[in-house]
Amino acid sequence: MVKRSWWDEEQEKGWRKSSRKMVMEAFEQAERKPKPNPQLLFSDVYREMPPHLRRQRAALERHLQHYGEHYPLEHFEK
């Protein structure tokens, strides 16, 4: 493209700058939204939850009860 004069260094710099700006704006918008409820990790896949996932869900619940102050749970959907 450069050889055919369809693209040059200035266009490349401008494109990179505008692309970075769009990506950062999208990140900012996404970060403002509430995070999905952690329980969806377990309830959104199987019709009937297998035993190993029930154990993992229980372990997560115990962990959050014990160490919940270390997690920004207020940023998650209820």
C-alpha positions, 0 to 999 in steps of 0.5 A: 500500500505504501509503494502505491501511495495508498497509505503513508506513515502519517495515516498510520500514526493517525489510525493508531491514535484513533484506534487506541482512543476508541478501544480505551473509550470502550473499556471505560464504558464496559468498566462502568457497567455492573459485573455479572453475578459470580453465580452465573459461572455455575448456573448458566451452562448446565440444566442440572448442575454436576456435583463437582460444580456444586462443590466449587460453588459452595467453596466460592460462597465460603471463600466470599463469606470469609474474604468478601471484604477483599472483593469489590462485590458492590460492583457485581449484579445482585 
